[in-house]
Amino acid sequence: MSKQLLVGIGLLLVLMGAIWTGQGLGFIGGSFMTGEVLWAVIGPLTALAGAALAYRGSKKKA
């Protein structure tokens, strides 16, 4: 995969994880995920995986 694609996917996962965390904690309403503890756990894990992927993509040799 190209560096830009890895970084892009990683950043998208970070954003999704942040949204899922906000919904799980009840900060963002209007979804079946709102107030559900499961999404408060899945969100940070997804964001962490995305950050690792973006970091790996930024360090990958061309």
C-alpha positions as CSV (number, residue, x, y, z in Angstrom):
1,M,0.0,0.0,0.0
2,S,1.1,3.5,-0.6
3,K,2.1,5.8,2.3
4,Q,-0.7,8.2,1.6
5,L,-3.3,5.4,1.6
6,L,-2.1,4.0,4.9
7,V,-2.1,7.4,6.6
8,G,-5.5,8.3,5.1
9,I,-7.1,5.0,6.4
10,G,-5.4,5.5,9.7
11,L,-6.7,9.0,10.2
12,L,-10.2,7.9,9.1
13,L,-10.0,5.1,11.8
14,V,-9.0,7.7,14.4
15,L,-11.9,9.9,13.5
16,M,-14.4,7.0,13.6
17,G,-13.0,5.9,16.9
18,A,-13.4,9.4,18.4
19,I,-17.0,9.5,17.2
20,W,-17.8,6.0,18.5
21,T,-16.2,7.0,21.9
22,G,-18.3,10.1,22.0
23,Q,-21.4,8.2,21.3
24,G,-20.6,5.5,23.7
25,L,-20.0,8.0,26.5
26,G,-23.3,9.8,25.6
27,F,-21.6,13.0,24.4
28,I,-23.0,12.6,20.8
29,G,-26.6,11.6,20.6
30,G,-28.9,10.3,17.9
31,S,-27.7,6.8,17.4
32,F,-28.2,3.3,18.7
33,M,-24.6,3.6,20.0
34,T,-25.5,6.5,22.3
35,G,-24.8,5.6,25.9
36,E,-23.7,2.1,25.2
37,V,-20.5,1.0,27.1
38,L,-19.5,-1.3,24.3
39,W,-18.9,1.6,21.9
40,A,-17.0,3.5,24.6
41,V,-14.6,0.6,24.5
42,I,-14.5,-0.1,20.8
43,G,-14.0,3.6,20.0
44,P,-10.6,4.1,21.7
45,L,-9.4,0.7,20.4
46,T,-10.3,1.7,16.9
47,A,-8.6,5.1,17.3
48,L,-5.5,3.5,18.7
49,A,-5.3,1.1,15.8
50,G,-5.8,4.0,13.3
51,A,-3.1,6.0,15.0
52,A,-0.7,3.0,14.7
53,L,-1.6,2.5,11.0
54,A,-1.1,6.2,10.3
55,Y,2.2,6.2,12.1
56,R,3.4,3.1,10.2
57,G,2.4,4.7,6.9
58,S,4.2,7.9,7.7
59,K,7.4,5.9,8.5
60,K,7.2,3.5,5.6
61,K,10.0,3.8,3.1
62,A,9.1,4.9,-0.4
